[in-house]
Amino acid sequence: MKPGPEAALYAHYAARLRPPPEVTEIPEARGSATEIRRREGAALLAAMPADALGVALDLGGEQPDSARFAALMARWDDAGRAPCFLIGGAEGLDPAVLGRAEHRIALGPMTWPHFLVRGMLAEQLYRAQAIRQNHPYHRAWRP
């Protein structure tokens, strides 16, 4: 990720997470939209640990609120399943990636650039951590 406000946003929240997240970037593919999705999808699947719980960030996914997301994280943690969040590039996620994912989550109905999604996901992971630890960062009484 190139230096800039998106990288700073991610770094700000990732530094607060325990344990810190591991990020694997894959190179952007070239070609038609279908070919890009196929190549990037193959690279995502190759980088994903075999025992990881795949969580695709996808517009068609569930849109949990922060408390529900924290509950999902707790359930996965209790089951000993480490989530591997799969963020697509400009052309989205390949059907093979969506098929491998055990969950699909959307950060709302709007489309977001993948560099912003990384920062937004890091914030929600931190918020989920705070909810689970009864830290006052999350104010449930606020919308």
N, C-alpha and C positions, 0 to 999 in steps of 0.2 A: 504494500500500500504506500503510495507516494505521500510525503509529508504534506500536511494541510489540515484544515479544520475537521475533516472526516476522520483522519488518523488520530488527531488529538482527542476527539470525542470518544473514539474507541479506547484509546490509551487511558483516558480519565477513569472510565468505569472498569476496564479490565484490571487496572492496578488495584482496585478495591476487592476483587473477587478472590476467594480462597476455596480451593486452589486456583491459581491463575489459569485462564483458558489457554489452550494450545490452538494455534491457527495454522492451517495449511492452505497456502494459496496455490492455485493452479494457474497456468498461463492461459491467457485469452486465446481462443481458437479463431481460425479464419475460415471463410467459406460461406455457404448459404446458411440461413437461420437453422435449418434442420441439421446440417453438418456441424455447425458450431455447437448446438445442443448435444449432439451425439458425442463429439470429441470431449467437450467439457464434462459431460455426464460420465464418460468412461474414466476420465482423470479423477473426478470426485469419488467414484466408486472404488477406484484403485487406492486412493488415499485414505479411505474410510477403514478404521479397524474392524476386523471381522466380527467381533462381539459387540460392537457399538450399537446403540439404539438410534436408528436414523430418524432425524426430525427435519423434514423439508420445510423451508420457509416458502410458502406457496399461496398465491391469492385465493385459491380454492380451499384452503385449510380452515380449521377451526379458528375462531377469533376469541381466545380466552381473555378475560380481564386479568389484571395482575395477580389477584388472589388465586384465581383458578390456575394460572401458570405456575405459581409457587406450589400449589398442591400437586400439579403434574410433576414438577421437579422433585418434590418430596417422595412421590410414589416411585419414580424412576430410581431415585437414590436408595430408597428402602429395598427395592428389588435388585440392587447391585448393578443396575444398567446405566452406564455412562452415556448421556446423549451426545450425539454428533450432529450438530446443526449444519444443514446443507443449504447454502445460499447460491442461487444461480446467478449467472451473468446477465448481460443485456437481453439475451434471447430466452432466458428462463431455464427451467430444469428439464432435462430429458425425461421421457416417460420411464426409462430404466431406473433413473434415480428416484422418481416418484413411486415406482413399484417397490423399490428396496426400502423406502422410508416406512417406518411403522406409525409415524404420526406426521400430520401436515398442520402447520400453524401459519396464520397470516397475522401480520402486524397492522391489521385494518384493511379496509377495502381499497385503499389507494395503492398505486404502484410506487415503489421506492427504489432508488439506485442502490446497487449492492453495497457500495461503500457506506452509505447511510444506514442500511440495514444492519451492517456489522456493529455500528455504534449503538443503534437502537436496541439490538439484541443484547449487547453487553449491559446496557442500562437495565433492561428487564431482568437479566440474570442477577444483577446486583440487587434490584428491587425484590426479586423472589428470595434471595438470600436474606435480605433485611426482614421480610415478612416472616420467614421461618425462624428467625432469631428474635422476633418481637422487638426489632430495632425501630425507632420512631421515623426512619426515613420515609416509609410508606404511610400515608395518612388515609386510612380506609374511608373516612368520613367525607373525603373530597372526591368528586368525580374524576 
